[in-house]
Amino acid sequence: MLYTSSPDNERRARVMRLEALSKTLDTLYRIPLLGIPFGWDSIIGLIPVFGDAVTALPSVAMIYEGHRIGARKRVLVRMGGNTALDGLLGGIPVVGDLFDLLFKSHRKNIRLLVAELDRIEVMEKEKTNA
């Protein structure tokens, strides 16, 4: 089977790149013995103010990609809420670092984005088959 470039394939590829980034940010490593996953978000987030600002950028990219693929407003609002909650609570010294370790906002947002992309693709296929 030949690979054909289509808007669906390109859209899916962009979302999959963001999914890989979310794994790097939230679940790349595990705390030995506890098995709690963590990633660069938790590490960079240890730097006061700067860390949380830097790690919010991928979330903004996910929300933007959601908008580009035609995600419903309620999905974009949920993604924004996850990002805001992570930014607000993550900025609290010590408690925020623990929150970042457990909340995994990037993984939550990518799950929302992938589910929305699946829904959109099903709707598009139904439309073309009708």
URBEL-V370101 format. One record per backbone hydrogen bond with DSSP energy under -1.0 kcal/mol. NH is the residue of the N-H (numbers start at 1). CO is the residue of the C=O. E is the energy in kcal/mol with one decimal. If there is no record, write none. Layout:
{{NH | CO | E} {NH | CO | E}}
This chain:
{{10 | 6 | -2.6} {11 | 7 | -2.5} {12 | 8 | -2.6} {13 | 9 | -2.4} {14 | 10 | -2.2} {15 | 11 | -2.1} {16 | 12 | -2.4} {17 | 13 | -2.0} {18 | 14 | -1.8} {19 | 15 | -2.1} {20 | 16 | -2.2} {21 | 17 | -2.0} {22 | 18 | -2.4} {23 | 19 | -1.9} {24 | 20 | -2.0} {25 | 21 | -2.3} {26 | 22 | -2.3} {27 | 23 | -2.5} {29 | 38 | -3.2} {31 | 36 | -2.4} {34 | 32 | -1.7} {35 | 31 | -3.0} {38 | 29 | -2.3} {40 | 24 | -2.1} {41 | 25 | -2.2} {43 | 39 | -1.4} {44 | 40 | -3.3} {45 | 41 | -2.1} {46 | 43 | -1.3} {47 | 44 | -1.9} {50 | 48 | -3.1} {51 | 47 | -1.7} {53 | 49 | -1.9} {54 | 50 | -2.5} {55 | 51 | -2.2} {60 | 56 | -2.0} {61 | 57 | -2.1} {62 | 58 | -2.1} {63 | 59 | -2.3} {64 | 60 | -2.6} {65 | 61 | -2.5} {66 | 62 | -2.4} {67 | 63 | -2.2} {68 | 64 | -2.4} {69 | 65 | -2.1} {71 | 66 | -3.0} {76 | 72 | -2.0} {77 | 73 | -2.8} {78 | 74 | -2.0} {79 | 75 | -2.5} {80 | 76 | -2.5} {81 | 77 | -2.6} {82 | 78 | -2.5} {83 | 79 | -2.2} {84 | 80 | -2.9} {85 | 81 | -2.8} {86 | 82 | -2.3} {87 | 83 | -2.4} {88 | 84 | -3.1} {89 | 85 | -2.5} {90 | 86 | -1.6} {92 | 89 | -1.4} {95 | 93 | -2.9} {96 | 92 | -2.2} {98 | 94 | -2.1} {99 | 95 | -2.4} {100 | 96 | -2.7} {101 | 97 | -1.7} {102 | 98 | -1.3} {103 | 99 | -3.0} {108 | 104 | -2.1} {109 | 105 | -2.6} {110 | 106 | -2.3} {111 | 107 | -2.0} {112 | 108 | -2.0} {113 | 109 | -2.4} {114 | 110 | -2.9} {115 | 111 | -2.3} {116 | 112 | -2.1} {117 | 113 | -2.5} {118 | 114 | -2.6} {119 | 115 | -2.2} {120 | 116 | -2.5} {121 | 117 | -2.5} {122 | 118 | -2.2} {123 | 119 | -2.3} {124 | 120 | -2.5} {125 | 121 | -2.2} {126 | 122 | -2.5} {127 | 123 | -2.1} {128 | 124 | -2.1} {129 | 125 | -1.9}}
